[in-house]
Amino acid sequence: MQSNEVLEALYQTIIDRREQPKEGSYTCYLFEKGLDKILKKVGEECSETIIAAKNGDNHETVLEISDLLYHLMVMMVNEGIPLSDVLAELDRRSEKTGNLKTFHQVDKNS
């Protein structure tokens, strides 16, 4: 299965859990608790991903990235954001070259 197929299958599974809840499903639990709980989990997984990467543990980083992607997809389904919109935006961005943004200098002493 190609990576986009894996993402699409996961996204569809999350939609299915929302439309046809299954007892004991973690995904259903998140939908029941609502957006605040989903966003809390996205934040937690983001922080855990950063910590794993900072610790130089690639295996743990992969696990945390996977958790983050899953929770982001739950958020997307909850908010009605199609996976195709995100994939299309990534595709659009991949066609850009030489798009380095100019960042302004920040005085860290202020």
Protein Blocks (a to p, Z undefined) as FASTA:
>chain_A
ZZklmmmmmmmmmmmmmmmccehiaklmmmmnommlmmmmmmmmmmmmmmmmmnopaklm
mmmmmmmmmmmmmmmmmnopafklmmmmmmmmmmpghiaccdddddfkZZ
